[in-house]
């Protein structure tokens, strides 16, 4: 749950009470996703350079087609 200070900052950024309630409702899912990412980070960090290289190849090929 967001606290008073976080609520005020979010309101200052234009979020409504409903938006803040939605953020608070999603926090358990965000925390679970964060834990899963941390647990799998070694695998993700090994694959990231490969995917980046492949994406760059595809982007370069697409640029030559236009």
CHARMM internal coordinates of N, CA and C (Angstrom, degrees):
IC EDIT
DIST 1 N 1 CA 1.4476
DIST 1 CA 1 C 1.5287
ANGL 1 N 1 CA 1 C 109.10
DIST 1 C 2 N 1.3030
ANGL 1 CA 1 C 2 N 114.17
DIHE 1 N 1 CA 1 C 2 N 140.52
DIST 2 N 2 CA 1.4486
ANGL 1 C 2 N 2 CA 118.59
DIHE 1 CA 1 C 2 N 2 CA 176.36
DIST 2 CA 2 C 1.5238
ANGL 2 N 2 CA 2 C 108.61
DIHE 1 C 2 N 2 CA 2 C -76.99
DIST 2 C 3 N 1.3052
ANGL 2 CA 2 C 3 N 114.79
DIHE 2 N 2 CA 2 C 3 N 149.68
DIST 3 N 3 CA 1.4540
ANGL 2 C 3 N 3 CA 120.20
DIHE 2 CA 2 C 3 N 3 CA 179.34
DIST 3 CA 3 C 1.5249
ANGL 3 N 3 CA 3 C 110.86
DIHE 2 C 3 N 3 CA 3 C -95.20
DIST 3 C 4 N 1.3078
ANGL 3 CA 3 C 4 N 115.08
DIHE 3 N 3 CA 3 C 4 N -174.64
DIST 4 N 4 CA 1.4527
ANGL 3 C 4 N 4 CA 121.60
DIHE 3 CA 3 C 4 N 4 CA -176.91
DIST 4 CA 4 C 1.5285
ANGL 4 N 4 CA 4 C 111.64
DIHE 3 C 4 N 4 CA 4 C -59.05
DIST 4 C 5 N 1.3149
ANGL 4 CA 4 C 5 N 116.64
DIHE 4 N 4 CA 4 C 5 N -46.43
DIST 5 N 5 CA 1.4694
ANGL 4 C 5 N 5 CA 120.34
DIHE 4 CA 4 C 5 N 5 CA -177.83
DIST 5 CA 5 C 1.5275
ANGL 5 N 5 CA 5 C 110.30
DIHE 4 C 5 N 5 CA 5 C -65.26
DIST 5 C 6 N 1.3318
ANGL 5 CA 5 C 6 N 116.94
DIHE 5 N 5 CA 5 C 6 N -44.52
DIST 6 N 6 CA 1.4620
ANGL 5 C 6 N 6 CA 119.84
DIHE 5 CA 5 C 6 N 6 CA 178.60
DIST 6 CA 6 C 1.5211
ANGL 6 N 6 CA 6 C 110.69
DIHE 5 C 6 N 6 CA 6 C -61.99
DIST 6 C 7 N 1.3481
ANGL 6 CA 6 C 7 N 116.92
DIHE 6 N 6 CA 6 C 7 N -42.25
DIST 7 N 7 CA 1.4629
ANGL 6 C 7 N 7 CA 120.62
DIHE 6 CA 6 C 7 N 7 CA 178.40
DIST 7 CA 7 C 1.5211
ANGL 7 N 7 CA 7 C 111.10
DIHE 6 C 7 N 7 CA 7 C -58.74
DIST 7 C 8 N 1.3212
ANGL 7 CA 7 C 8 N 116.39
DIHE 7 N 7 CA 7 C 8 N -44.16
DIST 8 N 8 CA 1.4665
ANGL 7 C 8 N 8 CA 119.80
DIHE 7 CA 7 C 8 N 8 CA -179.32
DIST 8 CA 8 C 1.5333
ANGL 8 N 8 CA 8 C 110.71
DIHE 7 C 8 N 8 CA 8 C -64.88
DIST 8 C 9 N 1.3298
ANGL 8 CA 8 C 9 N 117.19
DIHE 8 N 8 CA 8 C 9 N -40.35
DIST 9 N 9 CA 1.4684
ANGL 8 C 9 N 9 CA 120.10
DIHE 8 CA 8 C 9 N 9 CA 178.19
DIST 9 CA 9 C 1.5308
ANGL 9 N 9 CA 9 C 111.14
DIHE 8 C 9 N 9 CA 9 C -65.18
DIST 9 C 10 N 1.3164
ANGL 9 CA 9 C 10 N 116.22
DIHE 9 N 9 CA 9 C 10 N -40.60
DIST 10 N 10 CA 1.4597
ANGL 9 C 10 N 10 CA 119.52
DIHE 9 CA 9 C 10 N 10 CA 179.47
DIST 10 CA 10 C 1.5255
ANGL 10 N 10 CA 10 C 111.03
DIHE 9 C 10 N 10 CA 10 C -66.98
DIST 10 C 11 N 1.3314
ANGL 10 CA 10 C 11 N 116.94
DIHE 10 N 10 CA 10 C 11 N -39.39
DIST 11 N 11 CA 1.4681
ANGL 10 C 11 N 11 CA 120.18
DIHE 10 CA 10 C 11 N 11 CA 176.53
DIST 11 CA 11 C 1.5305
ANGL 11 N 11 CA 11 C 110.35
DIHE 10 C 11 N 11 CA 11 C -64.39
DIST 11 C 12 N 1.3214
ANGL 11 CA 11 C 12 N 116.95
DIHE 11 N 11 CA 11 C 12 N -38.97
DIST 12 N 12 CA 1.4591
ANGL 11 C 12 N 12 CA 121.03
DIHE 11 CA 11 C 12 N 12 CA 178.70
DIST 12 CA 12 C 1.5329
ANGL 12 N 12 CA 12 C 110.68
DIHE 11 C 12 N 12 CA 12 C -62.57
DIST 12 C 13 N 1.3310
ANGL 12 CA 12 C 13 N 116.83
DIHE 12 N 12 CA 12 C 13 N -30.98
DIST 13 N 13 CA 1.4599
ANGL 12 C 13 N 13 CA 121.33
DIHE 12 CA 12 C 13 N 13 CA 177.95
DIST 13 CA 13 C 1.5188
ANGL 13 N 13 CA 13 C 112.56
DIHE 12 C 13 N 13 CA 13 C -82.29
DIST 13 C 14 N 1.3255
ANGL 13 CA 13 C 14 N 117.67
DIHE 13 N 13 CA 13 C 14 N -0.46
DIST 14 N 14 CA 1.4540
ANGL 13 C 14 N 14 CA 120.79
DIHE 13 CA 13 C 14 N 14 CA 174.50
DIST 14 CA 14 C 1.5108
ANGL 14 N 14 CA 14 C 115.71
DIHE 13 C 14 N 14 CA 14 C 103.44
DIST 14 C 15 N 1.3284
ANGL 14 CA 14 C 15 N 118.39
DIHE 14 N 14 CA 14 C 15 N 4.90
DIST 15 N 15 CA 1.4502
ANGL 14 C 15 N 15 CA 119.79
DIHE 14 CA 14 C 15 N 15 CA 179.38
DIST 15 CA 15 C 1.5237
ANGL 15 N 15 CA 15 C 110.09
DIHE 14 C 15 N 15 CA 15 C -79.10
DIST 15 C 16 N 1.3195
ANGL 15 CA 15 C 16 N 115.98
DIHE 15 N 15 CA 15 C 16 N 144.48
DIST 16 N 16 CA 1.4631
ANGL 15 C 16 N 16 CA 121.73
DIHE 15 CA 15 C 16 N 16 CA 177.67
DIST 16 CA 16 C 1.5188
ANGL 16 N 16 CA 16 C 109.56
DIHE 15 C 16 N 16 CA 16 C -89.87
DIST 16 C 17 N 1.3240
ANGL 16 CA 16 C 17 N 115.78
DIHE 16 N 16 CA 16 C 17 N 174.16
DIST 17 N 17 CA 1.4645
ANGL 16 C 17 N 17 CA 119.68
DIHE 16 CA 16 C 17 N 17 CA 176.06
DIST 17 CA 17 C 1.5242
ANGL 17 N 17 CA 17 C 111.04
DIHE 16 C 17 N 17 CA 17 C -60.73
DIST 17 C 18 N 1.3311
ANGL 17 CA 17 C 18 N 116.53
DIHE 17 N 17 CA 17 C 18 N -36.75
DIST 18 N 18 CA 1.4696
ANGL 17 C 18 N 18 CA 120.23
DIHE 17 CA 17 C 18 N 18 CA 178.33
DIST 18 CA 18 C 1.5306
ANGL 18 N 18 CA 18 C 110.51
DIHE 17 C 18 N 18 CA 18 C -65.34
DIST 18 C 19 N 1.3295
ANGL 18 CA 18 C 19 N 116.27
DIHE 18 N 18 CA 18 C 19 N -40.00
DIST 19 N 19 CA 1.4627
ANGL 18 C 19 N 19 CA 120.11
DIHE 18 CA 18 C 19 N 19 CA 178.06
DIST 19 CA 19 C 1.5244
ANGL 19 N 19 CA 19 C 110.58
DIHE 18 C 19 N 19 CA 19 C -62.66
DIST 19 C 20 N 1.3208
ANGL 19 CA 19 C 20 N 116.21
DIHE 19 N 19 CA 19 C 20 N -44.25
DIST 20 N 20 CA 1.4658
ANGL 19 C 20 N 20 CA 120.77
DIHE 19 CA 19 C 20 N 20 CA -179.64
DIST 20 CA 20 C 1.5203
ANGL 20 N 20 CA 20 C 110.17
DIHE 19 C 20 N 20 CA 20 C -65.36
DIST 20 C 21 N 1.3310
ANGL 20 CA 20 C 21 N 117.40
DIHE 20 N 20 CA 20 C 21 N -38.58
DIST 21 N 21 CA 1.4679
ANGL 20 C 21 N 21 CA 120.90
DIHE 20 CA 20 C 21 N 21 CA 176.89
DIST 21 CA 21 C 1.5250
ANGL 21 N 21 CA 21 C 110.17
DIHE 20 C 21 N 21 CA 21 C -62.98
DIST 21 C 22 N 1.3278
ANGL 21 CA 21 C 22 N 116.95
DIHE 21 N 21 CA 21 C 22 N -38.69
DIST 22 N 22 CA 1.4676
ANGL 21 C 22 N 22 CA 120.44
DIHE 21 CA 21 C 22 N 22 CA 178.35
DIST 22 CA 22 C 1.5286
ANGL 22 N 22 CA 22 C 110.74
DIHE 21 C 22 N 22 CA 22 C -66.41
DIST 22 C 23 N 1.3260
ANGL 22 CA 22 C 23 N 116.75
DIHE 22 N 22 CA 22 C 23 N -39.71
DIST 23 N 23 CA 1.4655
ANGL 22 C 23 N 23 CA 120.52
DIHE 22 CA 22 C 23 N 23 CA 176.42
DIST 23 CA 23 C 1.5223
ANGL 23 N 23 CA 23 C 109.51
DIHE 22 C 23 N 23 CA 23 C -61.49
DIST 23 C 24 N 1.3168
ANGL 23 CA 23 C 24 N 116.86
DIHE 23 N 23 CA 23 C 24 N -47.01
DIST 24 N 24 CA 1.4622
ANGL 23 C 24 N 24 CA 120.56
DIHE 23 CA 23 C 24 N 24 CA -179.89
DIST 24 CA 24 C 1.5280
ANGL 24 N 24 CA 24 C 111.81
DIHE 23 C 24 N 24 CA 24 C -62.45
DIST 24 C 25 N 1.3314
ANGL 24 CA 24 C 25 N 117.02
DIHE 24 N 24 CA 24 C 25 N -36.85
DIST 25 N 25 CA 1.4647
ANGL 24 C 25 N 25 CA 120.27
DIHE 24 CA 24 C 25 N 25 CA 179.00
DIST 25 CA 25 C 1.5250
ANGL 25 N 25 CA 25 C 111.37
DIHE 24 C 25 N 25 CA 25 C -68.28
DIST 25 C 26 N 1.3365
ANGL 25 CA 25 C 26 N 116.48
DIHE 25 N 25 CA 25 C 26 N -30.09
DIST 26 N 26 CA 1.4626
ANGL 25 C 26 N 26 CA 120.77
DIHE 25 CA 25 C 26 N 26 CA -177.58
DIST 26 CA 26 C 1.5249
ANGL 26 N 26 CA 26 C 113.10
DIHE 25 C 26 N 26 CA 26 C -85.80
DIST 26 C 27 N 1.3249
ANGL 26 CA 26 C 27 N 118.03
DIHE 26 N 26 CA 26 C 27 N -12.58
DIST 27 N 27 CA 1.4651
ANGL 26 C 27 N 27 CA 120.08
DIHE 26 CA 26 C 27 N 27 CA -175.22
DIST 27 CA 27 C 1.5264
ANGL 27 N 27 CA 27 C 114.24
DIHE 26 C 27 N 27 CA 27 C -56.05
DIST 27 C 28 N 1.3468
ANGL 27 CA 27 C 28 N 120.77
DIHE 27 N 27 CA 27 C 28 N -41.74
DIST 28 N 28 CA 1.4736
ANGL 27 C 28 N 28 CA 118.10
DIHE 27 CA 27 C 28 N 28 CA 177.70
DIST 28 CA 28 C 1.5304
ANGL 28 N 28 CA 28 C 112.78
DIHE 27 C 28 N 28 CA 28 C -60.58
DIST 28 C 29 N 1.3302
ANGL 28 CA 28 C 29 N 117.22
DIHE 28 N 28 CA 28 C 29 N -37.41
DIST 29 N 29 CA 1.4646
ANGL 28 C 29 N 29 CA 120.23
DIHE 28 CA 28 C 29 N 29 CA 177.66
DIST 29 CA 29 C 1.5206
ANGL 29 N 29 CA 29 C 110.85
DIHE 28 C 29 N 29 CA 29 C -68.10
DIST 29 C 30 N 1.3224
ANGL 29 CA 29 C 30 N 116.87
DIHE 29 N 29 CA 29 C 30 N -39.43
DIST 30 N 30 CA 1.4629
ANGL 29 C 30 N 30 CA 121.03
DIHE 29 CA 29 C 30 N 30 CA 177.99
DIST 30 CA 30 C 1.5250
ANGL 30 N 30 CA 30 C 109.86
DIHE 29 C 30 N 30 CA 30 C -63.15
DIST 30 C 31 N 1.3213
ANGL 30 CA 30 C 31 N 116.79
DIHE 30 N 30 CA 30 C 31 N -42.69
DIST 31 N 31 CA 1.4629
ANGL 30 C 31 N 31 CA 120.50
DIHE 30 CA 30 C 31 N 31 CA 179.33
DIST 31 CA 31 C 1.5240
ANGL 31 N 31 CA 31 C 111.24
DIHE 30 C 31 N 31 CA 31 C -64.87
DIST 31 C 32 N 1.3266
ANGL 31 CA 31 C 32 N 117.37
DIHE 31 N 31 CA 31 C 32 N -39.38
DIST 32 N 32 CA 1.4649
ANGL 31 C 32 N 32 CA 120.86
DIHE 31 CA 31 C 32 N 32 CA 178.00
DIST 32 CA 32 C 1.5247
ANGL 32 N 32 CA 32 C 110.61
DIHE 31 C 32 N 32 CA 32 C -66.23
DIST 32 C 33 N 1.3311
ANGL 32 CA 32 C 33 N 116.99
DIHE 32 N 32 CA 32 C 33 N -41.32
DIST 33 N 33 CA 1.4555
ANGL 32 C 33 N 33 CA 120.61
DIHE 32 CA 32 C 33 N 33 CA 178.03
DIST 33 CA 33 C 1.5242
ANGL 33 N 33 CA 33 C 110.86
DIHE 32 C 33 N 33 CA 33 C -65.41
DIST 33 C 34 N 1.3243
ANGL 33 CA 33 C 34 N 116.96
DIHE 33 N 33 CA 33 C 34 N -39.72
DIST 34 N 34 CA 1.4579
ANGL 33 C 34 N 34 CA 120.93
DIHE 33 CA 33 C 34 N 34 CA 177.17
DIST 34 CA 34 C 1.5237
ANGL 34 N 34 CA 34 C 110.94
DIHE 33 C 34 N 34 CA 34 C -61.04
DIST 34 C 35 N 1.3201
ANGL 34 CA 34 C 35 N 116.95
DIHE 34 N 34 CA 34 C 35 N -43.44
DIST 35 N 35 CA 1.4637
ANGL 34 C 35 N 35 CA 120.63
DIHE 34 CA 34 C 35 N 35 CA 178.75
DIST 35 CA 35 C 1.5259
ANGL 35 N 35 CA 35 C 111.22
DIHE 34 C 35 N 35 CA 35 C -63.79
DIST 35 C 36 N 1.3417
ANGL 35 CA 35 C 36 N 116.51
DIHE 35 N 35 CA 35 C 36 N -40.96
DIST 36 N 36 CA 1.4648
ANGL 35 C 36 N 36 CA 120.07
DIHE 35 CA 35 C 36 N 36 CA 178.87
DIST 36 CA 36 C 1.5239
ANGL 36 N 36 CA 36 C 111.14
DIHE 35 C 36 N 36 CA 36 C -65.33
DIST 36 C 37 N 1.3435
ANGL 36 CA 36 C 37 N 117.04
DIHE 36 N 36 CA 36 C 37 N -41.87
DIST 37 N 37 CA 1.4634
ANGL 36 C 37 N 37 CA 120.01
DIHE 36 CA 36 C 37 N 37 CA 178.36
DIST 37 CA 37 C 1.5228
ANGL 37 N 37 CA 37 C 111.38
DIHE 36 C 37 N 37 CA 37 C -63.63
DIST 37 C 38 N 1.3196
ANGL 37 CA 37 C 38 N 116.63
DIHE 37 N 37 CA 37 C 38 N -41.71
DIST 38 N 38 CA 1.4628
ANGL 37 C 38 N 38 CA 119.36
DIHE 37 CA 37 C 38 N 38 CA 178.49
DIST 38 CA 38 C 1.5179
ANGL 38 N 38 CA 38 C 111.41
DIHE 37 C 38 N 38 CA 38 C -63.96
DIST 38 C 39 N 1.3228
ANGL 38 CA 38 C 39 N 116.46
DIHE 38 N 38 CA 38 C 39 N -38.82
DIST 39 N 39 CA 1.4666
ANGL 38 C 39 N 39 CA 120.06
DIHE 38 CA 38 C 39 N 39 CA 179.78
DIST 39 CA 39 C 1.5218
ANGL 39 N 39 CA 39 C 111.44
DIHE 38 C 39 N 39 CA 39 C -67.39
DIST 39 C 40 N 1.3348
ANGL 39 CA 39 C 40 N 117.24
DIHE 39 N 39 CA 39 C 40 N -34.19
DIST 40 N 40 CA 1.4562
ANGL 39 C 40 N 40 CA 121.29
DIHE 39 CA 39 C 40 N 40 CA -176.32
DIST 40 CA 40 C 1.5266
ANGL 40 N 40 CA 40 C 112.98
DIHE 39 C 40 N 40 CA 40 C -99.61
DIST 40 C 41 N 1.3297
ANGL 40 CA 40 C 41 N 117.99
DIHE 40 N 40 CA 40 C 41 N 2.87
DIST 41 N 41 CA 1.4634
ANGL 40 C 41 N 41 CA 120.50
DIHE 40 CA 40 C 41 N 41 CA -175.29
DIST 41 CA 41 C 1.5303
ANGL 41 N 41 CA 41 C 114.21
DIHE 40 C 41 N 41 CA 41 C -55.72
DIST 41 C 42 N 1.3296
ANGL 41 CA 41 C 42 N 120.26
DIHE 41 N 41 CA 41 C 42 N -39.72
DIST 42 N 42 CA 1.4715
ANGL 41 C 42 N 42 CA 118.12
DIHE 41 CA 41 C 42 N 42 CA 178.09
DIST 42 CA 42 C 1.5307
ANGL 42 N 42 CA 42 C 112.78
DIHE 41 C 42 N 42 CA 42 C -57.91
DIST 42 C 43 N 1.3223
ANGL 42 CA 42 C 43 N 117.26
DIHE 42 N 42 CA 42 C 43 N -39.94
DIST 43 N 43 CA 1.4658
ANGL 42 C 43 N 43 CA 120.07
DIHE 42 CA 42 C 43 N 43 CA 178.07
DIST 43 CA 43 C 1.5202
ANGL 43 N 43 CA 43 C 111.23
DIHE 42 C 43 N 43 CA 43 C -69.94
DIST 43 C 44 N 1.3265
ANGL 43 CA 43 C 44 N 116.49
DIHE 43 N 43 CA 43 C 44 N -42.14
DIST 44 N 44 CA 1.4595
ANGL 43 C 44 N 44 CA 121.03
DIHE 43 CA 43 C 44 N 44 CA -179.88
DIST 44 CA 44 C 1.5213
ANGL 44 N 44 CA 44 C 110.10
DIHE 43 C 44 N 44 CA 44 C -61.47
DIST 44 C 45 N 1.3196
ANGL 44 CA 44 C 45 N 117.05
DIHE 44 N 44 CA 44 C 45 N -44.42
DIST 45 N 45 CA 1.4623
ANGL 44 C 45 N 45 CA 120.03
DIHE 44 CA 44 C 45 N 45 CA -176.95
DIST 45 CA 45 C 1.5326
ANGL 45 N 45 CA 45 C 111.90
DIHE 44 C 45 N 45 CA 45 C -68.20
DIST 45 C 46 N 1.3226
ANGL 45 CA 45 C 46 N 117.87
DIHE 45 N 45 CA 45 C 46 N -25.44
DIST 46 N 46 CA 1.4670
ANGL 45 C 46 N 46 CA 120.01
DIHE 45 CA 45 C 46 N 46 CA 175.09
DIST 46 CA 46 C 1.5245
ANGL 46 N 46 CA 46 C 111.05
DIHE 45 C 46 N 46 CA 46 C -74.50
DIST 46 C 47 N 1.3331
ANGL 46 CA 46 C 47 N 117.41
DIHE 46 N 46 CA 46 C 47 N -34.54
DIST 47 N 47 CA 1.4586
ANGL 46 C 47 N 47 CA 120.87
DIHE 46 CA 46 C 47 N 47 CA -176.99
DIST 47 CA 47 C 1.5278
ANGL 47 N 47 CA 47 C 113.29
DIHE 46 C 47 N 47 CA 47 C -84.86
DIST 47 C 48 N 1.3174
ANGL 47 CA 47 C 48 N 117.60
DIHE 47 N 47 CA 47 C 48 N -24.59
DIST 48 N 48 CA 1.4676
ANGL 47 C 48 N 48 CA 121.03
DIHE 47 CA 47 C 48 N 48 CA -175.58
DIST 48 CA 48 C 1.5320
ANGL 48 N 48 CA 48 C 112.81
DIHE 47 C 48 N 48 CA 48 C -56.07
DIST 48 C 49 N 1.3299
ANGL 48 CA 48 C 49 N 120.36
DIHE 48 N 48 CA 48 C 49 N -47.37
DIST 49 N 49 CA 1.4807
ANGL 48 C 49 N 49 CA 118.76
DIHE 48 CA 48 C 49 N 49 CA 179.75
DIST 49 CA 49 C 1.5309
ANGL 49 N 49 CA 49 C 112.48
DIHE 48 C 49 N 49 CA 49 C -62.33
DIST 49 C 50 N 1.3091
ANGL 49 CA 49 C 50 N 117.60
DIHE 49 N 49 CA 49 C 50 N -36.28
DIST 50 N 50 CA 1.4690
ANGL 49 C 50 N 50 CA 120.81
DIHE 49 CA 49 C 50 N 50 CA 178.10
DIST 50 CA 50 C 1.5229
ANGL 50 N 50 CA 50 C 110.29
DIHE 49 C 50 N 50 CA 50 C -63.52
DIST 50 C 51 N 1.3355
ANGL 50 CA 50 C 51 N 116.90
DIHE 50 N 50 CA 50 C 51 N -49.53
DIST 51 N 51 CA 1.4588
ANGL 50 C 51 N 51 CA 120.06
DIHE 50 CA 50 C 51 N 51 CA -179.85
DIST 51 CA 51 C 1.5247
ANGL 51 N 51 CA 51 C 111.27
DIHE 50 C 51 N 51 CA 51 C -63.49
DIST 51 C 52 N 1.3016
ANGL 51 CA 51 C 52 N 117.84
DIHE 51 N 51 CA 51 C 52 N -38.36
DIST 52 N 52 CA 1.4594
ANGL 51 C 52 N 52 CA 121.26
DIHE 51 CA 51 C 52 N 52 CA 178.74
DIST 52 CA 52 C 1.5268
ANGL 52 N 52 CA 52 C 110.48
DIHE 51 C 52 N 52 CA 52 C -62.40
DIST 52 C 53 N 1.3148
ANGL 52 CA 52 C 53 N 116.52
DIHE 52 N 52 CA 52 C 53 N -44.21
DIST 53 N 53 CA 1.4634
ANGL 52 C 53 N 53 CA 120.54
DIHE 52 CA 52 C 53 N 53 CA 178.71
DIST 53 CA 53 C 1.5243
ANGL 53 N 53 CA 53 C 110.68
DIHE 52 C 53 N 53 CA 53 C -63.17
DIST 53 C 54 N 1.3395
ANGL 53 CA 53 C 54 N 116.93
DIHE 53 N 53 CA 53 C 54 N -44.24
DIST 54 N 54 CA 1.4629
ANGL 53 C 54 N 54 CA 120.26
DIHE 53 CA 53 C 54 N 54 CA 179.81
DIST 54 CA 54 C 1.5235
ANGL 54 N 54 CA 54 C 111.72
DIHE 53 C 54 N 54 CA 54 C -64.81
DIST 54 C 55 N 1.3304
ANGL 54 CA 54 C 55 N 117.19
DIHE 54 N 54 CA 54 C 55 N -42.78
DIST 55 N 55 CA 1.4618
ANGL 54 C 55 N 55 CA 120.68
DIHE 54 CA 54 C 55 N 55 CA 178.23
DIST 55 CA 55 C 1.5201
ANGL 55 N 55 CA 55 C 110.90
DIHE 54 C 55 N 55 CA 55 C -61.86
DIST 55 C 56 N 1.3169
ANGL 55 CA 55 C 56 N 117.19
DIHE 55 N 55 CA 55 C 56 N -39.94
DIST 56 N 56 CA 1.4642
ANGL 55 C 56 N 56 CA 120.27
DIHE 55 CA 55 C 56 N 56 CA 179.18
DIST 56 CA 56 C 1.5252
ANGL 56 N 56 CA 56 C 111.25
DIHE 55 C 56 N 56 CA 56 C -65.37
DIST 56 C 57 N 1.3213
ANGL 56 CA 56 C 57 N 117.78
DIHE 56 N 56 CA 56 C 57 N -36.38
DIST 57 N 57 CA 1.4596
ANGL 56 C 57 N 57 CA 121.26
DIHE 56 CA 56 C 57 N 57 CA 176.99
DIST 57 CA 57 C 1.5244
ANGL 57 N 57 CA 57 C 110.08
DIHE 56 C 57 N 57 CA 57 C -64.74
DIST 57 C 58 N 1.3285
ANGL 57 CA 57 C 58 N 116.47
DIHE 57 N 57 CA 57 C 58 N -45.40
DIST 58 N 58 CA 1.4670
ANGL 57 C 58 N 58 CA 120.86
DIHE 57 CA 57 C 58 N 58 CA -179.51
DIST 58 CA 58 C 1.5289
ANGL 58 N 58 CA 58 C 110.08
DIHE 57 C 58 N 58 CA 58 C -64.61
DIST 58 C 59 N 1.3210
ANGL 58 CA 58 C 59 N 117.71
DIHE 58 N 58 CA 58 C 59 N -43.21
DIST 59 N 59 CA 1.4657
ANGL 58 C 59 N 59 CA 121.21
DIHE 58 CA 58 C 59 N 59 CA 179.25
DIST 59 CA 59 C 1.5226
ANGL 59 N 59 CA 59 C 110.39
DIHE 58 C 59 N 59 CA 59 C -62.36
DIST 59 C 60 N 1.3210
ANGL 59 CA 59 C 60 N 117.08
DIHE 59 N 59 CA 59 C 60 N -43.60
DIST 60 N 60 CA 1.4682
ANGL 59 C 60 N 60 CA 120.31
DIHE 59 CA 59 C 60 N 60 CA 178.53
DIST 60 CA 60 C 1.5210
ANGL 60 N 60 CA 60 C 110.78
DIHE 59 C 60 N 60 CA 60 C -61.66
DIST 60 C 61 N 1.3185
ANGL 60 CA 60 C 61 N 117.26
DIHE 60 N 60 CA 60 C 61 N -41.37
DIST 61 N 61 CA 1.4676
ANGL 60 C 61 N 61 CA 120.92
DIHE 60 CA 60 C 61 N 61 CA 178.74
DIST 61 CA 61 C 1.5227
ANGL 61 N 61 CA 61 C 110.54
DIHE 60 C 61 N 61 CA 61 C -64.53
DIST 61 C 62 N 1.3225
ANGL 61 CA 61 C 62 N 118.00
DIHE 61 N 61 CA 61 C 62 N -42.78
DIST 62 N 62 CA 1.4603
ANGL 61 C 62 N 62 CA 121.40
DIHE 61 CA 61 C 62 N 62 CA 179.45
DIST 62 CA 62 C 1.5288
ANGL 62 N 62 CA 62 C 111.29
DIHE 61 C 62 N 62 CA 62 C -63.05
DIST 62 C 63 N 1.3036
ANGL 62 CA 62 C 63 N 117.26
DIHE 62 N 62 CA 62 C 63 N -35.73
DIST 63 N 63 CA 1.4698
ANGL 62 C 63 N 63 CA 120.54
DIHE 62 CA 62 C 63 N 63 CA 179.10
DIST 63 CA 63 C 1.5312
ANGL 63 N 63 CA 63 C 111.53
DIHE 62 C 63 N 63 CA 63 C -66.20
DIST 63 C 64 N 1.3303
ANGL 63 CA 63 C 64 N 116.78
DIHE 63 N 63 CA 63 C 64 N -32.01
DIST 64 N 64 CA 1.4605
ANGL 63 C 64 N 64 CA 119.35
DIHE 63 CA 63 C 64 N 64 CA 179.35
DIST 64 CA 64 C 1.5301
ANGL 64 N 64 CA 64 C 111.64
DIHE 63 C 64 N 64 CA 64 C -75.60
DIST 64 C 65 N 1.3243
ANGL 64 CA 64 C 65 N 117.57
DIHE 64 N 64 CA 64 C 65 N -19.18
DIST 65 N 65 CA 1.4621
ANGL 64 C 65 N 65 CA 121.27
DIHE 64 CA 64 C 65 N 65 CA -178.69
DIST 65 CA 65 C 1.5202
ANGL 65 N 65 CA 65 C 112.94
DIHE 64 C 65 N 65 CA 65 C -82.72
DIST 65 C 66 N 1.3132
ANGL 65 CA 65 C 66 N 117.37
DIHE 65 N 65 CA 65 C 66 N -15.91
DIST 66 N 66 CA 1.4765
ANGL 65 C 66 N 66 CA 118.76
DIHE 65 CA 65 C 66 N 66 CA -177.45
DIST 66 CA 66 C 1.4928
ANGL 66 N 66 CA 66 C 112.87
DIHE 65 C 66 N 66 CA 66 C -90.39
END
COOR INIT
IC SEED 1 N 1 CA 1 C
IC BUILD
